[in-house]
Amino acid sequence: MKLLRQYSRFLALVTLREVAQGEAMEHAYQVRLGDPRHRAALVRALEELPGVQDVSLLLQEPTVEI
């Protein structure tokens, strides 16, 4: 979580669930990156954490209602 805060202006846990028949936990966060150019660095840093695997980053363009 500390690492996510380093890279993010906004951070919210969206989903937390058991996977692999209760042997692992899946975390899904919504983040707003402080600098979008650092997204690859964030993924690499997360992958280096002990116990972290299968990191993915999904990008969504901001929507504007008129």
LINSULLIN-V152742 format. One line per field, one symbol per residue. ss: DSSP state (H for helix, E for strand, C for the rest). phi: phi as a letter, one per 40 degrees, with the letter a starting at -180 (. if undefined). A space follows every 10 residues. Layout:
ss=???
phi=???
//
This chain:
ss=CHHHHHHEEE EEEEEEEEEC CCCEEEEEEE EEECCHHHHH HHHHHHHCCC CCCCCCCCCC CCCCCC
phi=.ccccccbcb aaccabacbf fgcabbbbbb bbccbdcccc cccccccccc gcafcbbbbb ccbbcb
//
